[in-house]
């Protein structure tokens, strides 16, 4: 019985390690990883799950759109508050602006607002990114 418990413990540690490796990087904006569609209903049925997955797939930014969104996010973080950065690509566009900032530890943080539209479906995001001395680049706070 004890060997089963040990095996279970080892399995849980390994799965936790793998999940930790695949989680969203703190250096990446959610606006490039999440879809414009959603959030979706969660009623537990296989049909609803399949529908939600199909919806997600149709409203993800493609590689070029993600590149443009990422550029807009980092440009907004390095710019003055209130200045809008827009991009357009096919059936999608985005608008990003830094709205305010505050000191944090040995650096500072900025709050950015993003509106993404794909296939005429819009989604708004609010994110906070911080820059500290001794750490390269901006790190996004995962809430």
C-alpha positions as CSV (number, residue, x, y, z in Angstrom):
1,X,0.0,0.0,0.0
2,X,2.8,2.3,0.8
3,X,4.5,1.8,-2.6
4,X,1.2,2.9,-4.3
5,X,1.2,6.1,-2.3
6,X,4.9,6.8,-3.1
7,X,4.2,6.2,-6.8
8,X,1.2,8.5,-6.7
9,X,3.3,11.2,-5.0
10,X,6.0,10.9,-7.6
11,X,3.5,11.1,-10.4
12,X,1.9,14.2,-8.9
13,X,5.3,15.9,-8.6
14,X,6.2,15.1,-12.2
15,X,2.9,16.3,-13.5
16,X,3.2,19.5,-11.5
17,X,6.7,20.1,-12.9
18,X,5.5,19.6,-16.4
19,X,2.5,21.9,-15.9
20,X,4.9,24.5,-14.4
21,X,7.0,24.4,-17.6
22,X,4.1,24.9,-19.9
23,X,2.4,27.8,-18.0
24,X,2.3,31.3,-19.4
25,X,5.5,33.1,-19.1
26,X,5.5,36.2,-16.9
27,X,7.3,37.9,-19.8
28,X,4.4,37.5,-22.2
29,X,1.3,39.6,-22.6
30,X,-2.1,37.7,-22.2
31,X,-3.3,39.6,-25.3
32,X,-1.1,37.4,-27.5
33,X,-2.0,34.1,-25.9
34,X,-5.8,34.4,-25.2
35,X,-8.5,34.5,-27.8
36,X,-10.8,37.3,-28.6
37,X,-13.8,35.1,-28.2
38,X,-15.0,33.9,-24.8
39,X,-15.3,33.6,-21.9
40,X,-17.6,30.7,-22.6
41,X,-20.3,28.9,-20.7
42,X,-19.1,25.9,-18.7
43,X,-22.0,23.4,-18.4
44,X,-19.8,20.3,-18.3
45,X,-21.2,18.6,-21.4
46,X,-18.9,17.2,-24.1
47,X,-20.9,19.2,-26.7
48,X,-20.4,22.5,-25.0
49,X,-16.7,21.8,-24.5
50,X,-16.3,20.9,-28.3
51,X,-18.2,24.1,-29.2
52,X,-16.0,26.2,-26.9
53,X,-12.8,24.8,-28.4
54,X,-14.1,25.5,-31.9
55,X,-14.9,29.0,-30.9
56,X,-11.5,29.5,-29.4
57,X,-9.8,28.3,-32.5
58,X,-11.7,30.7,-34.8
59,X,-10.8,33.7,-32.7
60,X,-7.1,33.3,-32.0
61,X,-4.7,35.8,-33.5
62,X,-2.5,34.3,-36.2
63,X,1.3,34.5,-36.1
64,X,1.5,37.8,-37.9
65,X,-1.3,39.4,-35.8
66,X,0.4,38.2,-32.6
67,X,3.6,39.8,-33.8
68,X,1.8,43.1,-34.4
69,X,0.0,43.0,-31.1
70,X,3.3,42.2,-29.2
71,X,5.0,45.2,-30.9
72,X,2.1,47.5,-30.0
73,X,2.2,46.3,-26.4
74,X,5.9,46.9,-25.9
75,X,5.8,50.2,-27.8
76,X,3.0,51.4,-25.5
77,X,4.9,50.3,-22.4
78,X,7.9,52.4,-23.5
79,X,5.8,55.5,-24.5
80,X,3.9,58.3,-22.8
81,X,0.6,57.6,-21.0
82,X,-2.5,57.9,-23.2
83,X,-0.8,57.5,-26.5
84,X,-2.6,54.8,-28.6
85,X,-0.9,52.3,-30.8
86,X,-3.0,50.6,-33.5
87,X,-2.4,47.7,-35.8
88,X,-4.5,46.2,-38.6
89,X,-4.1,42.8,-40.3
90,X,-6.8,41.1,-42.3
91,X,-9.9,40.4,-40.1
92,X,-8.2,41.6,-36.9
93,X,-7.0,44.8,-35.3
94,X,-5.9,46.1,-32.0
95,X,-5.5,49.3,-30.0
96,X,-3.1,49.5,-27.0
97,X,-2.3,52.3,-24.6
98,X,-0.6,52.7,-21.3
99,X,-2.9,54.5,-18.9
100,X,-1.0,55.0,-15.7
101,X,2.0,53.8,-13.7
102,X,3.4,53.5,-10.2
103,X,6.7,52.7,-8.4
104,X,7.3,49.1,-7.4
105,X,10.3,47.9,-5.5
106,X,13.4,48.9,-7.4
107,X,11.5,49.8,-10.6
108,X,8.0,50.7,-11.8
109,X,4.9,49.3,-13.3
110,X,2.6,50.4,-16.0
111,X,-1.1,49.5,-16.6
112,X,-2.1,49.0,-20.2
113,X,-5.5,48.8,-21.8
114,X,-5.9,46.7,-25.0
115,X,-8.9,46.3,-27.3
116,X,-8.6,43.4,-29.7
117,X,-11.1,42.7,-32.5
118,X,-11.2,39.6,-34.7
119,X,-14.0,38.7,-37.0
120,X,-16.0,41.6,-35.6
121,X,-15.8,40.2,-32.1
122,X,-14.2,42.6,-29.6
123,X,-12.5,41.9,-26.2
124,X,-10.9,44.3,-23.8
125,X,-7.9,43.5,-21.6
126,X,-6.2,45.3,-18.7
127,X,-2.7,44.2,-17.9
128,X,0.1,45.3,-15.6
129,X,3.8,45.0,-16.6
130,X,6.7,45.9,-14.3
131,X,10.3,46.8,-15.0
132,X,12.9,46.4,-12.2
133,X,16.5,47.1,-12.1
134,X,18.5,43.9,-12.3
135,X,15.8,42.2,-14.4
136,X,15.8,42.5,-18.2
137,X,12.6,43.8,-19.9
138,X,9.0,44.0,-18.8
139,X,7.4,41.3,-16.7
140,X,3.7,40.9,-16.8
141,X,1.8,40.4,-13.5
142,X,-0.4,37.3,-13.8
143,X,-3.7,37.9,-12.0
